[in-house]
């Protein structure tokens, strides 16, 4: 079905919304929150102090001056933490545990006061930044940066797009990041997402934005760290910029569908694509808006188990008037506009979360209003007792098991059940540690004792009920998993399981005189082989990515490599010899 909404109808509907006094509104504006009003802003919920409620990170500008803040949630009143942070605007900010120490870190990118584009990781421990902000080798503005683990090594990598670039940065450990080769287009006015769209346990990439020849939307499949553009059937995904993209299982059939908003050369759109599997995405609805600078949020705000969404932006032909639309998911991929009295907002960020722990998903929006005023608005979900079901947490997953395949381990569990959300619509989140109480291999960004989720988003395995971990060293490991519903309410973690892991040698070399030592090694690996005039030595990680290349070395500095198993290949003329080594 195609819904063509002209500017006249859009403004008419906005007027209707303001006069529906008889309709019970699901959200109530919270007064005097203490949060700052910022333009060109972005918001992120995260329990950085681990006190059991969600705090706020926000970046943007006030009177053109970039600002970045972390606000502590004290019983619904937000207090400025006073942290010294890099001030950036026109970008994004996001919480994530990048060093697996159990404390949330910050990823921020955007423009500084001089107009230069910067990006940083700010590491936290014990509820405070532990050092100066760590600059990243690339940065974006008029775009976004997001955390995600594309290579299943348990460490959060970075996807960013905007300012005429799109990059994937690999987390090398110790909060060091380096670019990997990926065929992403150079984008501006961009949006980007990590998503496992095909449920193969590997995180794929979606990007959209403006390129020299127009606007594009592209999906890239992840095949063990190699990204290949997907030929989306039957007719691709419409290229849009100056907008937003979100993935969620809108029809609760077990795979992720796409919401995308923005503009092309002629119109503004809100598009919904149903994921039908096998790289087929069916455009099931097309809302033609005259909106730009849009942003979206997705969550089950009424606890019926179905993901709803909100879209806001500015009206292109009406002096930049701002509007906000809340869409209720009726099931079967049908969405109805719930006319609310929430004020319009654009050029900013939107995020759902249950900030007061009452079981009902609230809403935070920041940006500029219809008259250019800066605004940060917190809306409390007040309809729970009168209209909606009470959301109950899912039952924790059962039947945890593991499979050992060479130098990888695959962890599995059964689908959980939930009173509001069908099993196919649930998401999952897990931890792995080298000790019973440790999460040093894979952080869940949750409280392992209570299950409380310290960020408001999908779990780290998406909807997958299995996950393969790469790069383990020999030892005993402990793991567990929790289920998460569409309101981001988590289950408790399942009973902790353990497994023993011993790396398996990959290839033996056929040159008896060739060996490497010490093995395992820590800082330097020595090579023992007959002397030749022209020798090329290459080191590959477990994903097959070349991490070192040197000619005629007697030893190799491996101190910068993360712990794990590596393949060393020695080429002499037309002969190749191989050996494996373990980096501690």
C-alpha positions as CSV (number, residue, x, y, z in Angstrom):
1,X,0.0,0.0,0.0
2,X,1.3,3.4,-0.9
3,X,0.3,6.4,1.3
4,X,1.0,9.8,-0.3
5,X,0.9,12.5,2.3
6,X,1.3,16.0,0.9
7,X,2.5,18.9,2.9
8,X,-1.1,20.1,3.3
9,X,-2.2,16.9,4.8
10,X,0.9,16.7,7.0
11,X,0.1,20.1,8.5
12,X,-3.6,19.3,8.8
13,X,-2.8,16.1,10.8
14,X,-0.5,18.1,13.0
15,X,-3.4,20.5,13.7
16,X,-5.7,17.5,14.4
17,X,-3.1,16.1,16.9
18,X,-3.2,19.4,18.9
19,X,-6.9,19.2,19.3
20,X,-7.5,15.6,20.2
21,X,-8.1,16.4,23.9
22,X,-10.4,13.4,24.2
23,X,-7.7,11.0,23.2
24,X,-5.6,9.8,26.1
25,X,-1.9,10.6,25.4
26,X,0.7,7.9,26.1
27,X,3.5,10.4,27.0
28,X,3.6,13.3,29.4
29,X,6.3,16.0,29.1
30,X,8.5,16.0,32.2
31,X,9.2,19.5,33.5
32,X,12.6,20.7,35.0
33,X,14.6,17.6,34.1
34,X,17.9,19.5,34.4
35,X,19.0,18.3,30.9
36,X,20.5,21.0,28.6
37,X,18.8,22.3,25.4
38,X,21.0,21.6,22.4
39,X,20.8,21.8,18.6
40,X,22.4,19.4,16.1
41,X,22.4,17.0,19.0
42,X,22.5,13.3,19.8
43,X,21.5,11.4,22.9
44,X,22.4,8.0,24.4
45,X,21.1,6.2,27.5
46,X,23.6,4.3,29.6
47,X,24.0,3.4,33.3
48,X,27.6,4.6,33.4
49,X,27.8,4.6,37.3
50,X,26.2,1.1,37.6
51,X,23.6,2.3,40.2
52,X,20.7,0.6,38.5
53,X,19.1,3.4,36.5
54,X,19.9,4.9,33.0
55,X,21.9,8.1,32.7
56,X,22.2,10.3,29.7
57,X,25.1,11.3,27.4
58,X,24.3,14.2,25.1
59,X,26.3,16.3,22.6
60,X,25.3,19.2,20.4
61,X,25.6,23.0,20.4
62,X,24.1,25.9,22.2
63,X,24.3,29.3,20.5
64,X,26.7,27.6,18.0
65,X,29.1,26.5,20.7
66,X,29.7,22.7,20.8
67,X,28.8,21.0,24.1
68,X,29.1,17.4,25.5
69,X,27.7,16.3,28.8
70,X,27.1,13.2,30.9
71,X,24.1,13.6,33.2
72,X,23.6,11.3,36.2
73,X,20.0,10.0,36.8
74,X,19.1,10.7,40.5
75,X,15.5,9.4,40.9
76,X,14.5,11.1,37.6
77,X,16.4,14.3,38.1
78,X,19.4,14.6,35.9
79,X,22.6,16.1,37.4
80,X,25.6,17.2,35.4
81,X,28.5,14.9,36.2
82,X,31.0,17.7,35.5
83,X,33.3,15.4,33.5
84,X,35.8,17.1,31.2
85,X,34.8,15.8,27.8
86,X,35.6,16.9,24.2
87,X,32.9,19.2,23.1
88,X,31.5,18.2,19.7
89,X,28.3,18.9,17.7
90,X,26.6,17.7,14.4
91,X,27.6,14.1,15.1
92,X,26.7,11.3,17.5
93,X,27.5,9.9,20.9
94,X,27.0,6.3,22.1
95,X,27.8,4.2,25.2
96,X,29.5,0.8,24.9
97,X,32.0,-1.3,26.9
98,X,35.0,-1.2,24.5
99,X,37.6,-2.7,26.9
100,X,35.4,-5.3,28.5
101,X,36.0,-4.0,32.0
102,X,32.3,-3.9,32.9
103,X,32.1,0.0,32.8
104,X,30.5,1.8,29.8
105,X,32.8,3.9,27.6
106,X,31.8,6.7,25.2
107,X,32.2,6.9,21.5
108,X,31.7,10.5,20.2
109,X,32.2,12.2,16.8
110,X,31.4,15.5,15.3
111,X,32.7,19.1,14.8
112,X,34.6,21.0,17.4
113,X,34.5,24.7,18.1
114,X,36.9,25.4,15.2
115,X,34.8,23.4,12.8
116,X,37.3,20.5,12.6
117,X,35.9,17.0,12.5
118,X,37.0,14.8,15.5
119,X,36.2,11.4,17.0
120,X,37.2,10.0,20.4
121,X,36.8,7.0,22.7
122,X,36.5,8.0,26.3
123,X,37.3,5.1,28.6
124,X,35.5,4.8,32.0
125,X,36.2,2.8,35.2
126,X,34.5,3.1,38.5
127,X,32.0,5.5,37.0
128,X,34.5,8.1,35.8
129,X,36.8,8.7,32.8
130,X,40.1,7.1,33.5
131,X,42.3,9.1,31.1
132,X,42.2,11.7,28.4
133,X,40.0,11.1,25.4
134,X,41.6,8.7,22.9
135,X,41.5,10.2,19.3
136,X,40.5,7.9,16.5
137,X,42.2,7.8,13.1
138,X,39.0,8.8,11.3
139,X,36.0,11.0,12.3
140,X,32.7,12.1,10.8
141,X,30.2,14.9,11.0
142,X,26.8,15.1,9.4
143,X,26.7,11.4,10.2
144,X,27.1,8.8,12.9
145,X,29.5,6.3,14.6
146,X,28.3,3.1,16.3
147,X,29.7,0.2,18.3
148,X,29.5,-3.4,17.0
149,X,31.6,-6.6,17.0
150,X,32.0,-7.5,13.3
151,X,34.7,-10.2,13.8
152,X,33.2,-12.0,16.9
153,X,36.3,-11.6,19.0
154,X,34.3,-10.1,21.9
155,X,35.7,-6.5,21.4
156,X,33.5,-3.7,20.1
157,X,34.6,-2.3,16.7
158,X,33.4,1.0,15.2
159,X,31.3,1.8,12.1
160,X,31.1,5.4,11.0
161,X,29.8,7.3,8.0
162,X,29.6,11.0,7.2
163,X,31.7,13.9,6.1
164,X,32.5,12.1,2.8
165,X,33.8,8.9,4.4
166,X,32.5,5.5,5.6
167,X,34.9,3.4,7.7
168,X,35.1,0.3,9.8
169,X,37.7,0.5,12.6
170,X,38.9,-2.8,14.2
171,X,39.3,-2.8,18.0
172,X,42.9,-4.1,18.4
173,X,42.7,-4.3,22.2
174,X,43.9,-1.8,24.7
175,X,41.5,0.7,23.1
176,X,43.6,0.9,19.9
177,X,41.6,1.1,16.6
178,X,42.7,0.6,13.0
179,X,40.9,0.7,9.7
180,X,40.0,-2.5,7.8
181,X,39.5,-2.8,4.1
182,X,35.8,-2.5,3.3
183,X,34.1,-1.3,0.1
184,X,31.9,1.3,1.8
185,X,31.0,4.4,-0.3
186,X,32.2,7.8,0.8
187,X,29.0,9.4,2.3
188,X,27.8,12.7,3.7
189,X,24.5,13.5,5.5
190,X,24.7,9.8,6.4
191,X,23.2,7.1,8.6
192,X,24.7,3.7,9.3
193,X,23.9,0.5,11.2
194,X,25.3,-2.8,12.3
195,X,22.8,-5.6,11.8
196,X,22.8,-9.3,11.3
197,X,20.1,-9.2,8.6
198,X,20.6,-12.8,7.5
199,X,20.9,-14.5,10.9
200,X,24.3,-16.1,10.2
201,X,25.8,-14.9,13.4
202,X,28.0,-12.3,11.7
203,X,27.2,-8.6,12.0
204,X,26.6,-6.9,8.6
205,X,26.6,-3.2,7.6
206,X,24.0,-0.9,6.2
207,X,24.7,2.7,5.1
208,X,22.8,5.4,3.4
209,X,23.6,9.0,2.5
210,X,24.7,11.4,-0.2
211,X,27.5,10.6,-2.8
212,X,28.7,12.7,-5.7
213,X,26.2,11.1,-8.1
214,X,23.2,11.4,-5.7
215,X,21.8,9.4,-2.8
216,X,22.4,5.7,-2.0
217,X,21.4,3.0,0.4
218,X,23.6,0.0,0.5
219,X,23.7,-3.3,2.5
220,X,27.0,-5.2,2.9
221,X,27.1,-8.8,3.9
222,X,29.9,-9.9,6.4
223,X,31.6,-13.1,5.4
224,X,34.2,-13.6,8.2
225,X,35.4,-10.0,8.1
226,X,35.1,-9.6,4.3
227,X,32.3,-7.2,3.4
228,X,30.5,-7.7,0.0
229,X,27.7,-5.5,-1.3
230,X,24.3,-7.3,-1.4
231,X,22.2,-7.2,-4.5
232,X,19.0,-6.5,-2.7
233,X,16.0,-8.0,-4.5
234,X,13.7,-7.2,-6.2
235,X,14.7,-3.6,-6.8
236,X,17.1,-2.5,-4.1
237,X,16.6,0.1,-1.4
238,X,15.8,3.7,-2.3
239,X,18.8,6.0,-1.8
240,X,18.2,8.6,0.9
241,X,20.2,11.2,2.8
242,X,19.6,13.7,5.6
243,X,17.7,11.1,7.5
244,X,17.9,8.0,9.7
245,X,17.8,4.2,9.4
246,X,16.8,1.7,12.0
247,X,16.5,-2.1,12.0
248,X,14.0,-4.1,14.1
249,X,11.9,-7.3,13.8
250,X,8.7,-5.3,13.0
251,X,6.7,-8.4,12.2
252,X,8.3,-10.7,14.8
253,X,9.1,-13.4,12.4
254,X,12.7,-13.9,13.5
255,X,14.6,-11.5,11.1
256,X,15.3,-7.8,11.1
257,X,13.3,-5.4,8.9
258,X,14.4,-1.9,7.8
259,X,13.0,1.5,8.5
260,X,14.6,4.4,6.6
261,X,13.7,8.1,6.4
262,X,15.3,11.0,4.5
263,X,15.2,12.8,1.2
264,X,16.3,12.1,-2.4
265,X,16.5,14.7,-5.1
266,X,12.7,15.2,-5.2
267,X,10.9,14.1,-2.0
268,X,11.2,13.1,1.6
269,X,10.3,9.5,2.5
270,X,9.6,7.2,5.3
271,X,10.0,3.6,4.0
272,X,9.4,0.2,5.5
273,X,11.1,-2.8,4.0
274,X,10.1,-6.3,5.1
275,X,13.0,-8.8,5.3
276,X,11.8,-12.0,3.4
277,X,15.1,-13.8,3.5
278,X,17.5,-14.7,0.8
279,X,18.4,-11.0,0.3
280,X,14.8,-10.1,-0.6
281,X,13.3,-6.9,0.9
282,X,9.8,-6.1,0.1
283,X,8.8,-2.4,0.3
284,X,5.5,-2.8,2.2
285,X,4.7,0.9,2.8
286,X,5.9,4.3,1.4
287,X,5.0,7.4,3.3
288,X,5.9,10.4,1.2
289,X,6.8,13.3,3.6
290,X,8.1,16.7,2.9
291,X,10.6,16.2,5.8
292,X,14.4,16.5,6.2
293,X,16.8,16.2,9.1
294,X,14.8,13.3,10.4
295,X,15.5,11.0,13.2
296,X,13.8,7.8,14.4
297,X,13.5,5.7,17.5
298,X,12.1,2.1,17.8
299,X,10.7,0.4,20.9
300,X,7.5,-1.3,22.2
301,X,6.0,1.7,24.1
302,X,2.6,0.0,24.9
303,X,3.9,-3.4,26.0
304,X,1.9,-5.4,23.4
305,X,5.1,-7.1,22.2
306,X,5.3,-5.3,18.9
307,X,8.0,-2.7,18.0
308,X,6.5,0.8,17.5
309,X,8.4,3.7,16.1
310,X,8.7,7.5,16.2
311,X,9.9,9.8,13.5
312,X,10.6,13.5,13.7
313,X,12.0,16.1,11.4
314,X,11.6,19.5,9.7
315,X,9.1,20.4,7.0
316,X,11.0,21.3,3.9
317,X,8.7,23.9,2.5
318,X,7.4,25.6,5.6
319,X,10.3,27.5,7.0
320,X,11.7,24.4,8.8
321,X,8.6,23.8,11.0
322,X,9.3,20.7,13.1
323,X,6.9,17.7,13.5
324,X,6.9,14.5,15.4
325,X,4.9,11.3,14.5
326,X,4.3,8.3,16.7
327,X,3.4,5.1,14.8
328,X,1.7,2.2,16.6
329,X,2.4,-1.3,15.3
330,X,-1.0,-3.0,14.7
331,X,0.6,-6.3,13.6
332,X,1.0,-7.8,10.1
333,X,3.3,-4.8,9.2
334,X,0.4,-2.3,9.6
335,X,1.3,1.0,11.3
336,X,-1.1,3.7,12.4
337,X,-0.2,7.3,13.3
338,X,-1.1,7.8,16.9
339,X,-1.7,11.6,17.0
340,X,0.1,12.9,20.1
341,X,0.5,16.3,21.6
342,X,4.3,16.0,21.6
343,X,6.0,19.0,20.2
344,X,7.8,18.8,16.9
345,X,11.6,18.5,16.8
346,X,14.3,18.1,14.2
347,X,18.0,18.1,13.6
348,X,18.7,16.1,16.7
349,X,18.5,12.7,18.4
350,X,15.7,10.4,19.6
351,X,16.0,7.5,22.0
352,X,13.5,5.3,23.9
353,X,14.4,3.9,27.4
354,X,12.7,3.1,30.7
355,X,14.6,5.8,32.7
356,X,12.4,5.4,35.9
357,X,12.3,1.6,36.0
358,X,8.5,1.4,36.0
359,X,8.3,-1.1,33.2
360,X,7.1,1.4,30.6
361,X,9.3,2.8,27.8
362,X,9.9,6.5,28.0
363,X,11.2,8.9,25.3
364,X,14.0,11.5,25.1
365,X,14.3,13.9,22.1
366,X,16.7,16.7,21.5
367,X,17.2,19.2,18.7
368,X,15.5,22.3,17.4
369,X,11.7,23.1,17.4
370,X,9.5,24.9,14.8
371,X,10.9,28.3,15.6
372,X,14.5,27.4,15.7
373,X,14.6,27.1,19.5
374,X,16.9,24.5,21.0
375,X,15.0,21.8,23.0
376,X,15.7,18.7,25.0
377,X,12.4,17.0,26.0
378,X,11.9,14.0,28.2
379,X,8.5,12.3,27.9
380,X,7.4,9.9,30.6
381,X,5.2,7.0,29.6
382,X,2.1,7.6,31.8
383,X,-0.4,5.3,30.1
384,X,0.7,2.0,31.7
385,X,-1.8,1.8,34.4
386,X,-4.8,2.8,32.3
387,X,-4.2,1.6,28.8
388,X,-1.3,-0.8,28.4
389,X,-0.4,-4.2,29.6
390,X,2.2,-4.4,32.3
391,X,5.4,-5.7,30.7
392,X,6.9,-8.8,32.2
393,X,10.5,-10.0,31.5
394,X,11.1,-12.9,29.3
395,X,12.0,-16.3,30.8
396,X,15.7,-16.9,30.7
397,X,17.0,-19.0,27.8
398,X,17.5,-22.8,28.5
399,X,19.6,-25.7,27.2
400,X,22.9,-23.9,26.8
401,X,25.5,-25.9,24.9
402,X,28.8,-25.5,23.1
403,X,30.5,-26.9,20.0
404,X,34.3,-26.8,19.4
405,X,35.3,-26.4,15.8
406,X,39.1,-26.2,15.3
407,X,40.0,-22.8,16.7
408,X,36.5,-21.4,17.3
409,X,33.8,-22.2,19.8
410,X,30.1,-21.9,19.0
411,X,27.7,-21.3,21.9
412,X,24.0,-22.2,21.6
413,X,20.7,-22.0,23.5
414,X,17.0,-22.5,22.9
415,X,14.6,-19.6,22.1
416,X,13.1,-18.1,25.2
417,X,9.5,-17.4,25.9
418,X,7.7,-14.2,26.9
419,X,4.1,-13.3,27.9
420,X,4.0,-10.3,25.5
421,X,6.5,-11.1,22.7
422,X,6.5,-14.3,20.7
423,X,9.7,-16.3,20.8
424,X,10.7,-15.4,17.3
425,X,10.6,-11.7,18.2
426,X,13.0,-11.9,21.2
427,X,16.6,-10.8,21.1
428,X,19.6,-12.2,23.1
429,X,22.6,-10.9,25.0
430,X,25.5,-12.9,26.4
431,X,28.7,-12.6,28.4
432,X,32.0,-14.6,28.3
433,X,34.7,-14.4,30.8
434,X,38.0,-16.1,31.9
435,X,36.6,-16.4,35.4
436,X,33.3,-17.2,37.0
437,X,32.5,-13.5,37.7
438,X,34.4,-12.1,34.7
439,X,33.2,-10.6,31.5
440,X,36.7,-9.8,30.1
441,X,36.1,-11.7,26.8
442,X,32.6,-10.4,25.9
443,X,30.8,-7.8,27.9
444,X,27.0,-8.0,28.1
445,X,26.6,-4.4,29.2
446,X,24.2,-5.8,31.8
447,X,24.3,-6.6,35.5
448,X,25.2,-10.3,35.5
449,X,23.5,-10.8,38.9
450,X,20.2,-9.1,38.2
451,X,20.1,-9.0,34.4
452,X,19.5,-5.2,34.4
453,X,20.5,-3.9,31.0
454,X,22.9,-0.9,31.2
455,X,22.1,0.3,27.7
456,X,18.7,0.5,26.0
457,X,19.1,-1.4,22.7
458,X,19.2,-4.9,21.2
459,X,21.5,-7.6,22.6
460,X,25.0,-8.4,21.3
461,X,23.8,-11.5,19.4
462,X,20.8,-9.8,17.9
463,X,18.1,-12.5,17.4
464,X,20.6,-15.3,16.9
465,X,20.4,-18.3,19.3
466,X,24.0,-19.2,18.7
467,X,27.2,-17.2,18.6
468,X,30.8,-18.1,17.5
469,X,33.7,-16.7,19.4
470,X,37.1,-16.2,17.7
471,X,40.6,-15.7,19.0
472,X,40.5,-17.5,22.3
473,X,43.7,-18.5,24.0
474,X,43.9,-21.8,25.9
475,X,42.0,-21.8,29.1
476,X,38.6,-22.3,30.9
477,X,35.8,-19.9,30.1
478,X,32.4,-19.1,31.6
479,X,29.4,-17.8,29.8
480,X,25.7,-17.2,30.1
481,X,22.9,-15.6,28.0
482,X,19.7,-13.5,28.6
483,X,16.7,-12.7,26.5
484,X,15.5,-9.1,25.7
485,X,12.0,-8.1,24.6
486,X,11.0,-5.2,22.3
487,X,10.7,-2.8,25.2
488,X,14.4,-3.6,26.1
489,X,13.2,-5.4,29.2
490,X,15.7,-8.3,29.9
491,X,15.4,-11.6,31.5
492,X,17.7,-12.9,34.2
493,X,20.8,-14.6,32.9
494,X,20.7,-18.4,32.6
495,X,22.8,-20.5,34.9
496,X,26.5,-19.9,34.2
497,X,28.1,-22.6,32.0
498,X,31.8,-23.3,31.4
499,X,34.0,-24.8,28.7
500,X,37.6,-25.7,28.3
501,X,39.4,-24.5,25.1
502,X,42.7,-25.6,23.6
503,X,43.7,-24.2,20.2
504,X,44.2,-26.7,17.4
505,X,47.2,-26.4,15.2
506,X,46.1,-25.3,11.7
507,X,48.9,-26.3,9.3
508,X,52.3,-27.9,9.8
509,X,55.1,-26.6,7.6
510,X,57.1,-28.9,5.3
511,X,60.5,-27.3,5.9
512,X,62.1,-29.0,8.9
513,X,64.6,-26.2,9.4
514,X,61.7,-23.6,9.7
515,X,60.3,-22.9,13.2
516,X,59.1,-20.0,15.4
517,X,59.9,-19.5,19.0
518,X,58.9,-18.9,21.8
519,X,55.5,-20.3,21.2
520,X,53.3,-19.1,22.9
521,X,55.0,-15.6,22.8
522,X,54.3,-12.2,24.2
523,X,56.3,-9.4,22.7
524,X,58.7,-10.8,20.0
525,X,58.5,-13.9,17.9
526,X,61.8,-15.3,16.5
527,X,62.1,-17.1,13.2
528,X,64.5,-20.0,12.7
529,X,65.1,-20.8,9.0
530,X,67.9,-21.1,6.5
531,X,69.1,-17.8,5.1
532,X,67.8,-16.7,1.7
533,X,68.3,-13.4,-0.1
534,X,64.6,-12.7,-0.7
535,X,62.1,-13.8,1.9
536,X,58.6,-12.4,2.6
537,X,57.0,-13.1,6.0
538,X,53.3,-12.5,6.5
539,X,51.2,-12.9,9.7
540,X,47.4,-13.5,9.5
541,X,44.9,-13.5,12.2
542,X,42.2,-16.1,12.7
543,X,39.9,-14.2,10.3
544,X,42.4,-14.5,7.5
545,X,43.3,-10.8,7.7
546,X,47.0,-9.9,7.2
547,X,48.2,-8.0,10.2
548,X,52.0,-8.0,9.6
549,X,54.2,-8.1,6.4
550,X,58.0,-7.9,6.5
551,X,61.0,-8.8,4.3
552,X,63.9,-10.8,5.6
553,X,63.2,-10.4,9.3
554,X,65.0,-12.4,12.0
555,X,62.3,-11.6,14.5
556,X,58.9,-9.9,14.5
557,X,57.4,-7.5,17.0
558,X,54.0,-8.9,18.0
559,X,53.4,-6.8,21.1
560,X,50.7,-4.8,19.4
561,X,48.6,-7.9,18.4
562,X,45.7,-9.0,20.5
563,X,45.9,-12.4,22.3
564,X,45.0,-15.3,20.0
565,X,46.1,-17.8,17.4
566,X,48.0,-16.6,14.3
567,X,49.2,-18.1,11.1
568,X,52.7,-17.2,9.9
569,X,53.5,-17.7,6.2
570,X,57.1,-17.6,4.8
571,X,57.5,-17.1,1.0
572,X,60.8,-18.0,-0.5
573,X,60.9,-17.6,-4.3
574,X,57.9,-19.7,-5.4
575,X,57.7,-21.8,-2.3
576,X,55.5,-21.1,0.8
577,X,55.9,-22.5,4.3
578,X,53.5,-22.1,7.2
579,X,53.4,-22.3,10.9
580,X,51.1,-21.3,13.7
581,X,51.8,-19.5,16.9
582,X,49.9,-18.4,20.0
583,X,50.1,-14.8,21.2
584,X,49.5,-14.4,25.0
